[in-house]
Amino acid sequence: MTTYEAATATRSRTHTWEPRPEPTPELLEMTGREVLQGAIDGLFPEASIMSTLGFRLVGVGDGRAVFEGDPGDHLLNPMGTVHGGFLATLLDSALGSAVMSRLPAGSAYTTVQLGVHLIRPVLPGTSTLRCEGVALHVGRTTATAEARVTGTADGKLYAHGTTTCAVLRAG
């Protein structure tokens, strides 16, 4: 096999996921933070987008959520860099989960605004990226948060973003 043939060989990527759990009374009685911690602990399946793109929830606290993702050539745009949508999805996940970690039982949220700032390109060989989101305000009807994507190996800032979420209260 020539160098060109090796570089252009077709690749495949397979992923599996578990379906989202039904909203049982027990699940509806859990706070957002408890649900997120349950996902980390393996009590609930991860969101299917995570296995699709190759990232995971690694930490949660009061108003804080941390995800890590692995860039690769399966995420490239036509210019040969990792698609900005990967970074936007990491940011949206960390931002929303930071908000979710402060929600009481029976509540939910939805993103209504997402601001993304891409600082430097992510290449297929870039090491694991870490995205930490922090809730700034969680009110009765709205919430805001900010997040940063940094390289775990180089500590460089790759992207940062903000969100506004609508808070959906039960009852």
C-alpha positions in Angstrom: 0.0 0.0 0.0 1.4 3.4 -1.0 1.5 6.3 1.4 -1.3 8.0 -0.5 -3.4 4.8 -0.4 -2.9 4.5 3.4 -3.7 8.2 3.9 -6.9 8.0 1.9 -8.1 4.5 3.0 -11.8 4.4 3.9 -12.4 4.4 7.6 -15.5 3.4 9.6 -16.8 4.4 13.0 -19.5 2.5 14.8 -21.2 3.7 18.0 -24.0 2.3 20.1 -26.3 4.0 22.5 -29.1 3.2 24.9 -32.5 4.8 24.5 -33.4 7.7 26.8 -35.2 6.5 29.9 -38.9 7.1 30.3 -39.7 9.9 32.8 -40.7 7.6 35.7 -42.0 9.1 39.0 -38.6 8.3 40.6 -36.7 10.2 37.8 -39.1 13.2 38.0 -38.4 13.5 41.8 -34.6 13.9 41.2 -32.9 17.3 40.9 -31.0 18.1 37.8 -27.7 17.5 39.6 -28.9 14.1 40.7 -29.8 13.1 37.2 -26.4 14.3 35.8 -24.5 12.5 38.6 -26.6 9.4 37.9 -25.5 9.5 34.3 -21.8 9.7 35.4 -22.4 6.8 37.8 -23.9 4.7 35.0 -27.4 4.7 36.5 -28.8 6.4 33.3 -27.6 6.2 29.7 -25.6 9.1 28.4 -27.2 11.3 25.9 -26.9 9.7 22.4 -25.2 12.8 20.9 -22.2 12.0 23.2 -21.5 8.7 21.6 -22.2 10.0 18.2 -19.6 12.8 18.4 -17.2 11.2 20.9 -17.5 13.2 24.2 -18.5 12.4 27.7 -19.7 14.0 31.0 -16.9 13.7 33.5 -17.9 16.0 36.4 -20.9 17.8 37.9 -21.3 20.1 40.8 -23.6 22.9 42.0 -23.9 25.1 38.9 -20.9 23.3 37.2 -20.6 20.7 34.5 -17.5 19.3 32.8 -17.3 17.4 29.5 -14.3 15.9 27.7 -14.2 15.2 24.0 -11.7 13.6 21.6 -11.1 15.3 18.2 -10.4 13.0 15.3 -10.5 12.9 11.5 -14.2 11.7 11.6 -15.1 15.3 12.6 -13.3 17.2 9.8 -14.8 20.0 7.8 -13.8 20.6 4.1 -10.7 22.6 5.2 -9.2 19.7 7.2 -9.9 21.1 10.7 -12.4 19.8 13.2 -15.8 21.2 12.4 -16.9 24.1 14.6 -20.1 22.2 15.4 -18.1 19.8 17.5 -16.9 22.7 19.7 -20.4 24.3 19.7 -21.9 21.0 20.8 -19.4 20.6 23.6 -20.1 24.2 24.7 -23.9 23.7 24.5 -23.7 20.5 26.5 -21.6 22.0 29.3 -23.6 25.2 29.4 -27.0 23.5 29.6 -25.8 20.9 32.1 -24.4 23.6 34.3 -27.9 25.1 34.4 -29.5 21.7 34.8 -27.3 21.0 37.9 -29.1 23.9 39.7 -32.6 22.9 38.7 -35.0 21.4 41.3 -36.8 18.2 40.7 -39.5 18.2 38.0 -37.8 21.1 36.1 -36.2 21.2 32.7 -34.5 23.7 30.4 -34.1 24.4 26.8 -31.4 26.5 25.1 -32.8 29.7 23.5 -29.5 31.4 22.7 -26.0 30.1 22.2 -23.0 32.3 21.6 -19.8 30.6 20.4 -16.4 32.1 20.0 -13.9 29.8 18.2 -10.4 30.9 19.2 -8.0 28.5 17.4 -8.4 25.6 15.0 -8.7 22.0 16.4 -6.8 19.5 14.3 -7.5 15.8 14.0 -4.5 15.1 16.2 -5.4 17.6 18.9 -5.5 15.9 22.3 -8.6 15.6 24.5 -10.5 18.8 24.9 -12.1 19.8 28.3 -15.2 22.0 28.4 -16.3 23.4 31.8 -19.6 25.2 32.1 -20.6 27.4 35.0 -24.2 28.7 35.6 -24.2 32.4 36.3 -27.9 32.9 36.9 -30.7 30.4 37.4 -34.0 32.1 37.9 -37.7 31.1 37.8 -38.0 31.4 34.0 -34.5 32.0 32.6 -30.9 31.0 33.2 -27.5 32.0 31.9 -24.1 30.3 31.8 -20.6 30.5 30.4 -18.1 27.9 29.4 -14.6 27.4 28.1 -13.0 24.7 26.0 -9.3 24.1 26.8 -6.8 21.5 25.7 -6.0 18.9 28.4 -2.4 18.6 27.2 -1.5 22.2 26.2 -3.9 24.2 28.4 -4.7 26.5 25.5 -8.1 28.1 25.1 -9.8 26.7 21.9 -13.3 28.2 22.3 -15.6 29.9 24.8 -19.3 30.5 24.9 -22.5 31.7 26.6 -26.1 30.6 26.8 -29.5 31.8 27.8 -31.9 29.0 28.7 -35.6 29.0 29.3 -36.4 27.2 32.6 -39.4 24.9 32.4 -40.9 24.4 35.8 -43.3 21.5 36.6 -46.9 22.2 37.4 
